[in-house]
Amino acid sequence: MLRDIGRFNLEYGTSLNIRIGISTGPLVAGVIGRKKFAYDIWGDTVNIACRLESMGQAGTIQVNERAYERLKDKCRFGPRTVLDLKGCGQVAAYQLHQQF
């Protein structure tokens, strides 16, 4: 996503930027609505990903400890930081730098 937004900016002369939060863990999913249906997901995993994204800097990807453990042999990360996330408490976070 970061690479694609960079290409888009070059092609169209824009300066758009994004930040990304990734959390690994359990979810609850389902279809909601009676006339117009929507598929949605809920749970602490979604809340943590949202908070990681909002606490990140533009152009970065932050992941939680569980995501880091699954990706640490495939990607490079910055040092562990502990963030105090609203509604989630203290959460270990790592900034993803690049894939190997």
Phi and psi in degrees as a GROMACS rama.xvg file:
@    title "Ramachandran Plot"
@    xaxis  label "Phi"
@    yaxis  label "Psi"
@TYPE xy
-63.4427  -40.5582  LEU-2
-64.6591  -42.263  ARG-3
-66.8906  -38.0277  ASP-4
-67.2606  -33.4389  ILE-5
-64.6186  -43.1907  GLY-6
-62.9618  -42.9556  ARG-7
-59.2109  -45.3887  PHE-8
-60.446  -41.8962  ASN-9
-64.832  -43.6588  LEU-10
-68.232  -37.9825  GLU-11
-109.151  4.2574  TYR-12
65.102  33.3555  GLY-13
-105.986  175.575  THR-14
-132.871  44.2931  SER-15
-69.0396  150.03  LEU-16
-144.79  152.841  ASN-17
-133.91  161.899  ILE-18
-131.998  149.376  ARG-19
-132.114  139.008  ILE-20
-120.764  132.092  GLY-21
-125.386  128.036  ILE-22
-130.62  139.353  SER-23
-111.723  133.021  THR-24
164.578  -173.267  GLY-25
-72.233  150.463  PRO-26
-136.478  161.876  LEU-27
-120.282  133.43  VAL-28
-132.528  153.964  ALA-29
-176.776  172.315  GLY-30
-98.4544  131.732  VAL-31
-120.171  155.1  ILE-32
111.187  157.609  GLY-33
-112.98  -38.0584  ARG-34
-106.708  -41.5292  LYS-35
-117.211  117.345  LYS-36
-91.3295  145.76  PHE-37
-140.449  141.259  ALA-38
-96.9751  131.628  TYR-39
-141.291  162.644  ASP-40
-127.864  148.553  ILE-41
-138.181  166.656  TRP-42
129.153  171.518  GLY-43
-58.6827  -33.5322  ASP-44
-60.2431  -42.9077  THR-45
-67.1585  -43.5091  VAL-46
-62.2606  -42.2672  ASN-47
-65.2403  -44.0197  ILE-48
-59.2473  -41.7237  ALA-49
-63.8346  -43.9418  CYS-50
-68.1711  -39.268  ARG-51
-60.4996  -42.2807  LEU-52
-62.5509  -47.22  GLU-53
-69.4601  -24.7994  SER-54
-87.7095  -10.5662  MET-55
-80.182  165.822  GLY-56
-90.4773  154.994  GLN-57
-56.5361  135.85  ALA-58
84.0283  14.6825  GLY-59
-123.292  161.918  THR-60
-124.05  123.037  ILE-61
-111.353  139.757  GLN-62
-127.032  155.19  VAL-63
-83.7329  176.46  ASN-64
-58.6493  -43.1235  GLU-65
-65.2115  -40.185  ARG-66
-66.7296  -41.2414  ALA-67
-57.904  -46.9448  TYR-68
-59.4565  -35.1948  GLU-69
-78.157  -25.1587  ARG-70
-109.36  -7.87679  LEU-71
-60.3005  -24.9108  LYS-72
-88.783  -5.44748  ASP-73
-114.77  -16.0155  LYS-74
-137.749  162.611  CYS-75
-100.162  140.122  ARG-76
-130.286  156.011  PHE-77
-78.6112  178.152  GLY-78
-66.0775  157.278  PRO-79
-66.5086  134.988  ARG-80
-126.456  156.021  THR-81
-112.827  122.35  VAL-82
-108.977  141.607  LEU-83
-94.1233  100.105  ASP-84
-95.36  128.864  LEU-85
-54.8271  125.312  LYS-86
80.3956  -6.37071  GLY-87
-122.289  -15.5716  CYS-88
80.0054  -154.628  GLY-89
-83.5447  128.703  GLN-90
-130.046  131.036  VAL-91
-72.3677  134.362  ALA-92
-135.591  150.551  ALA-93
-132.06  142.055  TYR-94
-93.3024  123.234  GLN-95
-75.9615  126.265  LEU-96
-98.5006  -48.7645  HIS-97
-170.729  162.816  GLN-98
-82.8091  155.383  GLN-99
